[in-house]
Amino acid sequence: MLKNKIIITFFGLSAALLFISALVGSIGLPGSQGPLIIRFDKFAHEADLIGDFRTVFAFGITVSFMVLVNFLLAREIYYRERFLSYIIAAATLIVSFLFLIAVSGIVAVN
């Protein structure tokens, strides 16, 4: 599986997007320990979900763990079901991109 360029590219891009998300979060979020707005409801004009830096960090750890588990799963099923391995790799790239959008949104609101 490690010789398959498509899967390695998808997981490499996923890791790069996670790294960019970490950079955006660490540079863009304020350094104070005050509350951060995680989700803002534009219709009610109020914050729905408030957390701190640890909450955003926990989101990142969760997504990183998911990427690792998906990589191990794709590696395990590659020789039995190659197409499913491609789907897992592509879905992981999409989730990493959505996490980058979420971190960018949190930074923009705060």
C-alpha positions as CSV (number, residue, x, y, z in Angstrom):
1,M,0.0,0.0,0.0
2,L,2.8,2.4,0.7
3,K,3.7,2.3,-3.0
4,N,0.3,3.4,-4.1
5,K,0.6,7.1,-4.9
6,I,-3.0,8.0,-4.6
7,I,-3.5,6.8,-1.1
8,I,-0.2,8.3,0.1
9,T,-1.1,11.6,-1.5
10,F,-4.5,11.7,0.1
11,F,-3.1,10.9,3.6
12,G,-0.2,13.3,3.1
13,L,-2.5,16.1,2.1
14,S,-4.6,15.2,5.2
15,A,-1.6,15.5,7.4
16,A,-0.6,18.8,5.7
17,L,-4.1,20.2,6.3
18,L,-4.0,19.2,9.9
19,F,-0.6,21.0,10.3
20,I,-2.0,24.1,8.6
21,S,-5.0,24.0,10.9
22,A,-2.7,23.8,13.9
23,L,-0.8,26.8,12.6
24,V,-4.0,28.8,11.9
25,G,-5.3,28.0,15.4
26,S,-2.0,28.7,17.2
27,I,-1.4,32.0,15.4
28,G,-5.0,33.3,15.1
29,L,-6.5,32.5,18.5
30,P,-5.9,35.0,21.3
31,G,-3.3,34.0,23.9
32,S,-5.5,34.8,26.9
33,Q,-7.2,32.1,28.9
34,G,-10.6,33.6,28.4
35,P,-13.6,32.0,26.8
36,L,-13.6,31.4,23.0
37,I,-16.7,31.4,20.8
38,I,-16.8,28.0,19.2
39,R,-20.2,28.3,17.5
40,F,-22.1,31.5,16.8
41,D,-25.8,31.5,15.8
42,K,-26.3,34.2,13.3
43,F,-30.1,34.1,13.5
44,A,-30.3,34.6,17.3
45,H,-27.1,36.7,17.3
46,E,-25.6,34.9,20.3
47,A,-22.9,32.3,21.0
48,D,-24.2,28.8,21.2
49,L,-21.1,27.0,22.2
50,I,-18.4,28.6,24.3
51,G,-15.1,26.9,25.2
52,D,-11.4,27.6,25.7
53,F,-8.2,26.8,24.0
54,R,-8.3,23.3,25.3
55,T,-11.6,22.7,23.5
56,V,-10.1,23.6,20.2
57,F,-7.0,21.6,21.0
58,A,-9.2,18.6,21.8
59,F,-11.0,18.9,18.4
60,G,-7.5,18.8,16.8
61,I,-6.4,15.7,18.8
62,T,-9.7,14.0,17.9
63,V,-9.3,14.7,14.1
64,S,-5.6,13.6,14.2
65,F,-6.6,10.4,15.9
66,M,-9.3,9.8,13.3
67,V,-6.7,10.3,10.5
68,L,-4.4,7.9,12.1
69,V,-7.1,5.2,12.6
70,N,-8.3,5.7,9.0
71,F,-4.7,5.3,7.7
72,L,-4.3,2.1,9.6
73,L,-7.7,0.8,8.5
74,A,-6.9,1.7,4.8
75,R,-3.5,-0.1,5.1
76,E,-5.2,-3.1,6.6
77,I,-7.9,-3.6,4.0
78,Y,-5.8,-2.4,1.0
79,Y,-5.1,-5.9,-0.4
80,R,-8.6,-7.2,0.2
81,E,-10.7,-4.3,-1.0
82,R,-8.6,-1.6,-2.8
83,F,-11.6,0.6,-3.7
84,L,-12.8,0.9,-0.1
85,S,-9.3,1.9,0.8
86,Y,-9.5,4.7,-1.7
87,I,-12.8,5.8,-0.3
88,I,-11.4,5.9,3.2
89,A,-8.5,8.0,2.1
90,A,-10.6,10.5,0.2
91,A,-13.1,10.8,3.1
92,T,-10.2,11.5,5.4
93,L,-9.0,14.3,3.2
94,I,-12.5,15.8,3.1
95,V,-12.7,15.7,6.9
96,S,-9.3,17.3,7.3
97,F,-10.4,20.1,5.0
98,L,-13.6,20.6,6.9
99,F,-11.6,20.8,10.1
100,L,-9.4,23.5,8.6
101,I,-12.6,25.4,7.7
102,A,-13.9,25.0,11.3
103,V,-10.7,26.2,12.8
104,S,-10.7,29.2,10.4
105,G,-14.2,30.0,11.4
106,I,-13.4,29.9,15.1
107,V,-10.4,32.1,14.5
108,A,-12.5,34.5,12.5
109,V,-15.2,34.8,15.2
110,N,-12.8,35.4,17.9
